[in-house]
């Protein structure tokens, strides 16, 4: 956080999924006086303890089976040299 006169700038990093509706929350809680902006900073690996839960939620959202396919599921499509 940095103070510039009456303004306070807060810089931080947060997952993209957490930014959904964040601008509305900030404006609502500050009675419209706060401004929200963000810049894409790159990708980070999902923490191991959240990996399975995150993958399952994405697969369910996309209406895919929650079980991640294994290599054996794709062997029939692989080219085999004879």
C-alpha positions in Angstrom: 0.0 0.0 0.0 1.2 3.5 -0.8 -0.3 6.8 0.2 -0.4 9.6 -2.4 -2.2 12.6 -0.9 -5.8 11.6 -0.2 -5.4 8.4 -2.4 -4.2 5.0 -1.2 -2.8 2.6 -3.9 -3.0 -1.0 -3.1 -1.0 -3.4 -5.2 -1.2 -7.2 -4.9 -1.6 -10.4 -6.8 -4.7 -12.6 -6.8 -6.1 -15.4 -8.9 -8.2 -14.4 -11.9 -11.2 -16.3 -10.6 -11.2 -14.0 -7.6 -11.6 -10.9 -9.8 -15.1 -11.8 -10.9 -17.4 -9.1 -9.5 -14.4 -7.5 -7.6 -14.8 -4.1 -9.3 -18.5 -4.0 -8.3 -17.7 -5.0 -4.7 -15.0 -2.3 -4.4 -17.2 0.4 -5.9 -20.2 -0.7 -3.7 -18.2 -0.8 -0.5 -16.6 2.6 -1.2 -19.8 4.3 -2.3 -18.3 4.6 -5.8 -15.2 6.5 -4.7 -12.7 3.7 -5.4 -11.3 2.8 -8.7 -10.3 -0.8 -9.6 -7.9 -1.8 -12.3 -5.7 -4.8 -13.0 -2.9 -6.0 -15.3 -2.3 -9.6 -16.2 1.0 -10.7 -14.5 1.4 -14.2 -15.8 0.5 -17.7 -14.8 1.3 -19.5 -11.6 0.9 -23.2 -10.7 -2.2 -24.0 -8.7 -1.2 -25.1 -5.2 -1.1 -28.9 -5.0 -3.7 -29.0 -2.3 -6.2 -27.2 -4.6 -5.3 -28.9 -7.9 -7.8 -31.8 -7.9 -10.7 -29.6 -6.7 -9.9 -26.9 -9.3 -9.6 -29.4 -12.2 -12.9 -31.1 -11.1 -14.8 -27.8 -10.9 -13.6 -26.8 -14.4 -14.5 -30.1 -15.9 -18.0 -29.9 -14.3 -18.5 -26.4 -15.5 -17.6 -27.5 -19.0 -20.0 -30.5 -18.6 -17.2 -33.0 -18.9 -16.9 -36.1 -16.7 -15.1 -35.2 -13.4 -12.6 -38.0 -13.9 -9.5 -36.9 -15.8 -8.7 -39.2 -18.8 -5.6 -41.4 -18.6 -3.3 -42.4 -21.4 -5.1 -45.7 -21.7 -8.2 -43.8 -22.8 -6.4 -42.5 -25.8 -4.3 -45.5 -26.9 -6.9 -46.4 -29.6 -6.2 -43.1 -31.3 -2.4 -43.3 -31.2 -0.6 -44.2 -34.4 1.3 -47.4 -34.1 4.0 -48.3 -36.6 3.8 -51.9 -37.8 
